[in-house]
Every structure is written in structure tokens, then in C-alpha cells.
Amino acid sequence: MITIVPASLKDTEILALLGRLTYSESHGHFINNKEDLFKYNNEAFSIEKTKKELQNSNNLYWIAYVDKLPVGYAKLVLNTNNIQVDSKKQCRLERIYVLQEFLGKKVGYELYTTVFNNSKELGFKQLWLTTYIKNENAIQFYKKLGFEIVGDYEFMVNGKAFENLVFSKKINS
Ligand SMILES: CC(C)(COP(=O)(O)OP(=O)(O)OC[C@H]1O[C@@H](n2cnc3c(N)ncnc32)[C@H](O)[C@@H]1OP(=O)(O)O)[C@@H](O)C(=O)NCCC(=O)NCCS
């Protein structure tokens, strides 16, 4: 059974570890230099950074559990505007990641639904996100959910640029 639970400071270690594992599983093969990946993970998913992000009230996290095991998470960032998105009331689905072994079992859909419903309840009009141009799984997933490409964006990993697409979806209220 899939359960989606809001995350708080007590979940720091789970989020840091899930963040690191799911990023390596899904993006590790795109990064040729494994040292770059290791450095990125150390910085992006350190306990300290994860704690700080959880303490920022603009960040909302959820953890997905399958039979009580944490297998995925999502991070929603409130009030973060992208000029390529058509609204002043925007929020960003910054991360939605599921462990490889649990892909294709609707965990991503349950996380997304929670994020979307919360964005709506909070009065946002557009939900946007970015994804790597070669991340075909995520691109198919977002298209299926009704997101449209509205622009592009360069994502940096240790000084190296990776071309990303910006997707957005209107939130009807
Ligand atoms: C993107 C991601 C979150 C999707 O989660 P998931 O649990 O595998 O997807 P779900 O099982 O909930 O699928 C939901 C719908 O999307 C579709 N979908 C998911 N992955 C798909 C793929 N690779 N190709 C086509 N459709 C796909 C499913 O078929 C399903 O549609 P259906 O209800 O009609 O069957 C997951 O692939 C993931 O974590 N990837 C690695 C991390 C990542 O790249 N995150 C995004 C970073 S921007």
C-alpha cells in the first residue's frame, strides 16, 4: 500500500539518503565523471543542507512509503517564479524521485497528486518544474500528467551545464 506523508525535521536522514540514492540511480549515468557525481551528492544531499531546506517554510516535502518503507519523495517550493511561466502565482515541483525498484508502481503519481492538490489549496495558479532533456522517463510522465513545455534552463553540476526543459501546468481553481 502507498502512503504519502508530509516530511519534517525528524525525516532529515531519510530525505538525504533517498535524495542521494534516487539522484544517482536516475542521473548517475548522464554524468561521465563519477567524482563530479559524488561531489554533487555530498553537497546537494548533505544532512546540513537537507536540514536547512526543511527549516525553510517555502519548502514542502512529502515522503512516499510502500508498506511502511520510504521509497520516494517530492519537494514543492512555494512562491518561486520563472519568467517563462505565465502567472504571478507559481510554485515549483523541484524534486519528485522514486527508487528504481519501485518505478512504474504509481508511487510517482501519488506524490504528484499530493503536490498538485496542495498547490491548489494554497491558491497557486501554475505548477512548474524542470527536467533534463535526456530524462525520457520523466518527460513521458510529465506529458501524461498534462504538463507542457514552456522554456528551457541550464542546470549546473560541478561547473558543467546540462540542458533542461521547463514544463508547466495550469492549476484550475
Ligand atoms: C518520473 C517518476 C517520478 C515517475 O514515477 P513512477 O512511480 O515511475 O510513475 P507512475 O507509476 O506513478 O506512473 C504514472 C503514469 O505515468 C506513466 N509513466 C511513468 N513513467 C513512464 C515512462 N517512462 N514512459 C511512459 N509513461 C510513463 C505511467 O504509465 C502512468 O500512466 P498510467 O496511469 O496511464 O499507467 C519516476 O520515473 C522517477 O522517479 N524517475 C527517476 C527520478 C527522476 O527522473 N525524477 C524527475 C526528475 S526531473
The ligand as an SDF file (V2000), in Angstrom:
LIG
                    3D

 48 50  0  0  0  0  0  0  0  0999 V2000
    9.2670   10.3110  -13.0880 C   0  0  0  0  0  0  0  0  0  0  0  0
    8.8940    9.3450  -11.9760 C   0  0  0  0  0  0  0  0  0  0  0  0
    8.7340   10.1250  -10.6770 C   0  0  0  0  0  0  0  0  0  0  0  0
    7.5550    8.6600  -12.3040 C   0  0  0  0  0  0  0  0  0  0  0  0
    7.1780    7.8550  -11.2010 O   0  0  0  0  0  0  0  0  0  0  0  0
    6.6070    6.3890  -11.3410 P   0  0  0  0  0  0  0  0  0  0  0  0
    6.1960    5.9390   -9.9920 O   0  0  0  0  0  0  0  0  0  0  0  0
    7.5600    5.5130  -12.0590 O   0  0  0  0  0  0  0  0  0  0  0  0
    5.3310    6.6340  -12.2880 O   0  0  0  0  0  0  0  0  0  0  0  0
    3.8650    6.0450  -12.0660 P   0  0  0  0  0  0  0  0  0  0  0  0
    3.9490    4.5720  -11.9310 O   0  0  0  0  0  0  0  0  0  0  0  0
    3.1700    6.7670  -10.9780 O   0  0  0  0  0  0  0  0  0  0  0  0
    3.1790    6.4190  -13.4640 O   0  0  0  0  0  0  0  0  0  0  0  0
    2.1770    7.4150  -13.6130 C   0  0  0  0  0  0  0  0  0  0  0  0
    1.7760    7.4860  -15.0770 C   0  0  0  0  0  0  0  0  0  0  0  0
    2.8800    7.9430  -15.8460 O   0  0  0  0  0  0  0  0  0  0  0  0
    3.2090    6.9620  -16.8350 C   0  0  0  0  0  0  0  0  0  0  0  0
    4.6580    6.8210  -16.9380 N   0  0  0  0  0  0  0  0  0  0  0  0
    5.5500    6.7510  -15.9200 C   0  0  0  0  0  0  0  0  0  0  0  0
    6.7920    6.5590  -16.4140 N   0  0  0  0  0  0  0  0  0  0  0  0
    6.6370    6.4880  -17.7710 C   0  0  0  0  0  0  0  0  0  0  0  0
    7.5670    6.2740  -18.8280 C   0  0  0  0  0  0  0  0  0  0  0  0
    8.8400    6.1000  -18.6250 N   0  0  0  0  0  0  0  0  0  0  0  0
    7.0790    6.2700  -20.1050 N   0  0  0  0  0  0  0  0  0  0  0  0
    5.7460    6.4230  -20.3480 C   0  0  0  0  0  0  0  0  0  0  0  0
    4.8360    6.6290  -19.3550 N   0  0  0  0  0  0  0  0  0  0  0  0
    5.2840    6.6460  -18.0920 C   0  0  0  0  0  0  0  0  0  0  0  0
    2.6370    5.6540  -16.3190 C   0  0  0  0  0  0  0  0  0  0  0  0
    2.3690    4.7610  -17.3710 O   0  0  0  0  0  0  0  0  0  0  0  0
    1.3930    6.1050  -15.6070 C   0  0  0  0  0  0  0  0  0  0  0  0
    0.3310    6.2820  -16.5090 O   0  0  0  0  0  0  0  0  0  0  0  0
   -0.9790    5.3200  -16.4440 P   0  0  0  0  0  0  0  0  0  0  0  0
   -1.6500    5.6910  -15.1600 O   0  0  0  0  0  0  0  0  0  0  0  0
   -1.7730    5.6710  -17.6360 O   0  0  0  0  0  0  0  0  0  0  0  0
   -0.4570    3.9320  -16.4280 O   0  0  0  0  0  0  0  0  0  0  0  0
    9.9350    8.2100  -11.8450 C   0  0  0  0  0  0  0  0  0  0  0  0
   10.1840    7.7000  -13.1290 O   0  0  0  0  0  0  0  0  0  0  0  0
   11.2450    8.6060  -11.2190 C   0  0  0  0  0  0  0  0  0  0  0  0
   11.3680    8.7250  -10.0100 O   0  0  0  0  0  0  0  0  0  0  0  0
   12.2800    8.7380  -12.0450 N   0  0  0  0  0  0  0  0  0  0  0  0
   13.6110    8.9500  -11.5510 C   0  0  0  0  0  0  0  0  0  0  0  0
   13.7840   10.3030  -10.9270 C   0  0  0  0  0  0  0  0  0  0  0  0
   13.5020   11.4130  -11.8910 C   0  0  0  0  0  0  0  0  0  0  0  0
   13.9960   11.4180  -13.0120 O   0  0  0  0  0  0  0  0  0  0  0  0
   12.6810   12.3520  -11.4190 N   0  0  0  0  0  0  0  0  0  0  0  0
   12.3270   13.5060  -12.1860 C   0  0  0  0  0  0  0  0  0  0  0  0
   13.4370   14.4810  -12.1210 C   0  0  0  0  0  0  0  0  0  0  0  0
   13.0050   15.9300  -13.0300 S   0  0  0  0  0  0  0  0  0  0  0  0
  1  2  1  0
  2  3  1  0
  2  4  1  0
  2 36  1  0
  4  5  1  0
  5  6  1  0
  6  7  2  0
  6  8  1  0
  6  9  1  0
  9 10  1  0
 10 11  2  0
 10 12  1  0
 10 13  1  0
 13 14  1  0
 14 15  1  0
 15 16  1  0
 15 30  1  0
 16 17  1  0
 17 18  1  0
 17 28  1  0
 18 19  1  0
 18 27  1  0
 19 20  2  0
 20 21  1  0
 21 22  1  0
 21 27  2  0
 22 23  1  0
 22 24  2  0
 24 25  1  0
 25 26  2  0
 26 27  1  0
 28 29  1  0
 28 30  1  0
 30 31  1  0
 31 32  1  0
 32 33  2  0
 32 34  1  0
 32 35  1  0
 36 37  1  0
 36 38  1  0
 38 39  2  0
 38 40  1  0
 40 41  1  0
 41 42  1  0
 42 43  1  0
 43 44  2  0
 43 45  1  0
 45 46  1  0
 46 47  1  0
 47 48  1  0
M  END
$$$$
